[in-house]
Amino acid sequence: MKKNKPLVKLNNAGVYRDEKWLVKGVSLEINKQEIVTLIGPNGSGKTTTGKLILDILKPDEGSVTLNTKKISYIPQKINIDWAIPLRVIDFMNITSKLNKSKIVESLGLTGVDHLIHKNLLNLSGGEFQRVMIARAIAKKPELLILDEPVQGVDFNGEIKLYNLIKEISDKLKCGILLISHDIHFVMSSTDHVICLNGHVCCSGTPNDVAKNPAYIELFGETAASAISLYRHDHNHTHNEDGSISK
């Protein structure tokens, strides 16, 4: 059976700026219904790699091959004038007009359709992230890129967002790239992890990366034990102190 082309493929891609390599020798591919997590400390080139995939930056070496134009991106930060009242339904329509049924459907997929007329300023961190994801999936992307998607979300909210991202991948059958400096994130529903520090330090399944000496050197000796919480299936709820609710 002929294998489908990956949605995006980087082959030894690098970006050179101001007499230094921001990233160098990065190879990765993302396929439909696959979750790839890109982790690394601040300044490791994660956002630069994301911009290569989004075609915002062109590689100075290597190549980037895109086999889809249906890409949605959720940035790490967005600029909103919070002095202006903005309802969720208005926010969904900022860059492109969507009919109400598509808005309700997308908000429903992320579990926040009841917030459609609520002011953005009154949302919790988790609710706002769900609205952001709903806005990104409204046009049914084949590739979804999320940059630090759990920032400003509490512990239980993180786990729920991890599960939601997996559900979206399954329902939309899209490929997902998660960009994060949070070492815990590699233990969610990730198919492939790439550890970046200007170059690819190591890559593989979450368990393989957690045991890799390069990963441990980058994140410290406690890294492997710190992520063990995410290694099991979450068919229960954790309390804020990490204990399990029955």
Secondary structure, DSSP 4 states (H G I P E B T S, - for coil): -PPPPPSEEEEEEEEEETTEEEEEEEEEEE-TT-EEEEE--TTSSHHHHHHHHTTSS--SEEEEEE--S-EEEE-S-----TTS--BHHHHHTSSS---HHHHHHHHHHTT-GGGTTSBGGG--HHHHHHHHHHHHHTT--SEEEEESTTTT--HHHHHHHHHHHHHHHHHH--EEEEEES-GGGGGSS-SEEEEESSSEEEEESHHHHHH-HHHHHHH-TTHHHHTGGGSS---SEE-TTSPEE-
